[in-house]
Amino acid sequence: MNWIQLLVNVVGVGMMVWIVWYFWLYRKEGVKISETGGVQEVVIKVKGGYDPDVIVVKKDKPVKLHFNRQESALCSEMVIFDKIDKSANLPEGETVTIEFTPGESGEIPFQCQMGMLKGKIIVQ
Amino acid sequence: MEKDSEYSSATEVPSLQVDLPLVGMDCVSCATNIEQYVADVSGVESVHVNYALGNAQVIYDPQQTDLQAIIQAIKSSGYEVGKAQLRVHIEGLHCHSCVTFIEETLRRVPGVLQATVTAGTETATIQYVPDQVDFAGVKTAIESTGYKSIHRIEEAESSDQEAMAHQQEYQRLMRKFWFATGISIPILLVLYPELPWLYLPNLFIKNVSEGLIRLLFGLAGLATLPVMVYSGRQFFAGAWSAFKHHSSDMNTLITLGTSAAWVYSTIAVLLPQIFPDGTAVPFYDVATVVIALVVLGQALEVRAKGQTSQAIKKLIGLQAKTARVERDGQEVEIPVEEVESGDIIIVRPGEKVPVDGVIVQGKSSLDESMITGESLPVDKNVDDEVIGATVNTTGSFKFRATKVGKDTALAQIVKMVQDAMGSKAPIARLVDVVSGYFVPIVMLISILTFLVWFNFGPSPSLAFAVVTAVTVLIIACPCAIGMAVPLSLVAGVGKGAEHGVLIRNGEALQTASQLNIVVLDKTGTITKGKPELTDIVPASGFETGALLHYAASADRASEHPLAQAIVEGARDRDINTIEPLEFNAIPGYGVDAMVGNKRVFVGNLKLMQREQVDTNQIDAHVERLQSEGKTAMYVAVDGQGAGVVAVADTIKEDSIEAIRVMQEMGLEVIMLTGDNERTAQAIARQVGLNNVMAEVLPEDKARKVHQLTTGGKKVGMVGDGINDAPALVEADVGFAIGTGTDVAIEAADITLMSGSLKGVAYAIEVSKATMKNAKQSLMGAFIYNTLGIPIAAGVLFPFFGLLLSPLLAGAAMAASSVTVVTNANRLRFFKAKSFSQDARAKNVEVNA
């Protein structure tokens, strides 16, 4: 094995380790949203993902999530909050609001219909 | 002039404050950036960007600047303002000069970003900041210009919009496809001049120098760029956005595959000397052909997906557009959105009922098939409920609107169906776990494939390694796995709605497909829930007609339900009755009245004994009728036993068939009732049931259902949504028999709009078909990936010398996702055993 082969193998294995770390092990800090008039509001951009995708809210206070889809890919046409039985169609370029009041602390995941795009609400 | 509306009077409002939602703000430092840009706009007095809230609070002087300028400033700082759109219809808008005037007025409303008025269609399209302004605000502003008749263009049109958006998306994708195809052909010619199947003269490339070939390769490489930029842009953009979120999807795979091919090819063309012998071969075709194929796949998907959700579009399309309303004694036709609760609405033959209400005058029969799935028209009289979107047949009537807008049965159905389509079947949750890991795993396999070929593969190993790694990336189809269940669910829930079966969510649908036991409440579910005259048995010397005439006439004055049943029975049989004299109701016995000049008793044995009527001749009949579960009443005329009339809660016409269908499906059907054993058994015999739980107190019904569920079997409970609510909740799947306009029955997992039990059979059948369809797609996608990826990686090569071309992989990947959508669409043609004819589908065509 010459040095080029060795290098290729090392780089290859290194990329595999990096993929595991980047896509699975990486833990993102949530975005905390503050409240005005008792309502916790945030605008979420939908474009190849949810932005922000990890949102920290307080329990027992109403939450308003304004989804704004800026792409036409069918994948993200619908957002689903399975845990709280809510879903919405997101027409391109429009803002669609999902409202709920989290009753208990924990995580409320949300995703597109196919589960390729994911996000979560962390209730504290 | 009216132009000076309240919004523009600067003297009253020296400065305005708006909260603009910001989109795409992902760092705290951007906040300062935006603030600087906005503050630079002259007329802006203060600006505060709240990063956490994702909005900008701006105070500005409306005389110096406007929202447009502020939004423009935000845009130039690189961010977008979240906005919503609203369309209103302005009646009587004809003059083009008013257009600008209305537009200006609208733009002056705080929160309105853009307003476009079209005289031709009499519409205004308004983009606005949600929470800043709403329809009412827009309406007031337009009214201030002198136009009074304004209404919002809603759902029905928005479904057209959606269809149009889908159509546009399809056309856009097709353009991208043709572009990519057009460029792919010359690239293929240049790269594979030796391929015999091309049948094209490769004269110009014969006997040419190495240098010219390199030049042609280089040109091919340049030609791929516009394809990647134009046709493939969405893959790259999508992949990048996903990457930023530490996530990955189909776009990631396509991007990696095509760009790896492109980069390798380009290096091979520019620096052939750094490659081992025979490996400096470009394969630009992979980039263009794969993009072409995947884009084609997406286009076909868009088209097919539009059909999957056709059921809901049909439902929305059922809404009437206008209503004929009585206002100030005048008949006026108004848009249906403006009908208010309490309005008196006139419906002529052949017209649609615009909203829900109660008939106040006239009668008719209505075709309710589009809502309930019931194919026969239903007779309606004064005080009967009518449902919006149903079609009046021959009569005319007036009704008082009780539910309008979002409260109508139709609106609730649409909402419920939409919610259900957006819910998850438990099986889909499992899939989600898989798809979350899928793409990174494919990337890992791809690298592993590369390394294995690179280290152990035959010469030229580098070329093999690159091609196989790229093929693995391209053949993997996460979409097929992810789409399988949701698409089938959308088709299945829609199919149910077409037949008046409203399935609340994916979980209800999945559980309904697994039911082992169906418990039916008797009264009101199997039976009509209302006593009816069933038997008239005259004693010798009397005729049937005469007997009924006496009994019904005597009962005319009584309000007892049994008496009413006899009176109605006489009316149905065209037996005339007369007003009784000296009427006397004897509680616990029956009635005593003079019919003409005859003294008539109708009642039980105790009454006959008290009046010393000889009943020997008819006692046997009474006993027989009672053993059939009926309530038998003696009739005596002038002290003589004249015969027996019997009433019973009769079964619904189609209960027998529905129960048979359920039994044929292998379901254990059980009847649950509070009635006595004898009555219960009598009904059970008629409908072909062996399992009966009789004399169950209402409060014990839920407990009985619970007992059944503990045996590990899945139990469905069918009953009305009120009395049986606890039992419905206790069951694995609660089916509520809906009546009229009550749609959202809380306790129910599945609501049956028609009273028919056939709906239960249909719901179970459609659930089974949907789950089967979803599993087919899922299995197909799973097998495809588990076979396709290893083959692409070249596992067959050592044994058969077989390697997959990346082009074929692209075609396979596109085909697999189209197959999933097509399979889900097959559900649209689903025919159930429980509905012999597709009544509703037929009606929709008529109404379309």
Interface residues (C-beta under 8 A of the other chain):
Chain A: Q5 V8 N9 G12 V13 M15 M16 I19 V20 Y22 F23 W24 Y26 K28 V31 K32 I33 S34 T36 E41 V42 V43 K45 K47 G48 G49 Y50 D51 P52 D53 H66 N68 Q70 E71 S72 A73 L74 C75 M78 I80 D82 D85 S87 A88 N89 P91 E92 G93 E94 T95 T97 Q111 Q113 M114 G115 M116 L117 K118
Chain B: P21 L22 V23 G24 D26 N50 A52 L53 G54 N55 E80 G82 K83 A84 Q85 P130 Q161 E162 A165 E169 R172 Q234 A237 G238 A239 W240 S241 A242 K244 H245 H246 S247 S248 D249 M250 N251 Q298 E301 V302 K305 Q418 D419 M421 G422 S423 K424 A428 R429 V431 D432 S435 G436 Y437 V439 P440 M443 L444 I447 L448 F450 L451 F454 N455 P478 C479 G482 M483 P486 N505
